[in-house]
Amino acid sequence: MKTKEKLSRFCLSMIDGVGPSTFHKLVSQFRSTLAIWDNPSELGIPKELSKKIEKQKLNFNVEKQLKKLEAKDIGFIAFGEEDYPSYLSQTKNPPPCLYYAGNYQAELFKKSISIVGTRQISDYGRAVAKRFVVELVKNGFTIISGMAFGVDSAAHRYTIDCKGRTIGVLASSVDEPTPKRNRGLYNQIINNNGLIISETFPGTEIGPWSFPQRNRIIAGTSLGTLVIEAGEDSGALITADIAFSENREIFAVPGDINRGLSKGTNKLIKYTKAKLVEEPKDIIVEFENMLEESPFEKTENKKIFERKDPLENEILRLLTEDSLTVEEIGNTLMKTSSKISTHLSLLEVEEIIQKGMDGKFRLL
């Protein structure tokens, strides 16, 4: 990606009201954000959004913002760049820009497992976390977590103890660890060749909504998610739900049925959202034959080019780029939902596509 295109994506992502969803709709429709940035009104972009872009062009000092990042030793990767985490790029509405502190290497994400769980970790949880982390690190996995107290912190620390690679994902910006009392862990990760990432630009206010947004990055950057101790209302279950919706592997360690900290993990297993794991090799064998290419890569199925119906070819072309609902496909192709549904049913029967629990269709 050329520098101007990268900077235009950065500028677009900084506009108030342009979140990941709007950003990706624009990128999907116009491909080049540089063209959007240069001539929004001529491209037929909605008037209100076009005005925001023009206003941003007048008031937004790119150099000043880049210097702010440089002063804090923060780098960033724009969506579409070669080094953008490949698994994350294949999720729904990935961050337009990913900010980082520490040792950024795209390779870190290729063989990675997210580990999440309760903030009120028990001795049992610590023992389980240590056992799994040590073996996963020995087998070359990068450990990803959210730097919260409890299971998250334990996962990061045990990884550092056995000289593994770990990535902390923050809801806050990468120069302000959340929680602040975890500054020591933050420094440990950075000083041990680790990485801190976030979609939040320095100085941006965060709130309760920021943490589920953070969780989608934890789930999206890894091959699978391991849940260790989680109550029924644990934020770790949000991460697991997101991983489930993205067709990622979910693993859960069972616990005492009489303990509140086991209710969430046991529930994941009970309703077959997660695979029960008792030892690290239960996870490792799942990825023994992992291809160098991302297992989530959207490949071009030969059947796409053999359809007699032109509309079906158009539908399948869209699904090579993203998972979509009936309404989203209909809006893009300017067809009624009922007409689209008929063709989707045929493609489902032939096992070319599948409808997920999130209501979105994807290629098999």
Secondary structure, 3 states (H helix, E strand, C coil): CCHHHHHHHHHHHCCCCCCHHHHHHHHHHHCCHHHHHHCCCCCCCCHHHHHHHHHHHHHCCHHHHHHHHHHCCCEEEECCCCCCCHHHHCCCCCCCEEEEEECCCHHHHCCEEEEEECCCCCHHHHHHHHHHHHHHHHCCCEEEECCCCCHHHHHHHHHHHCCCCEEEECCCCCCCCCCHHHHHHHHHHHHCCCEEEECCCCCCCCCCCHHHHHHHHHHHCCCEEEEECCCCCCHHHHHHHHHHHCCCEEEECCCCCCCHHHHHHHHHHHCCCCEECCCCHHHHHHHCCCCCCCCCCCCCCHHHHHCCCHHHHHHHHHHCCCCECHHHHHHHHCCCHHHHHHHHHHHHHCCCEEECCCCCEEEC
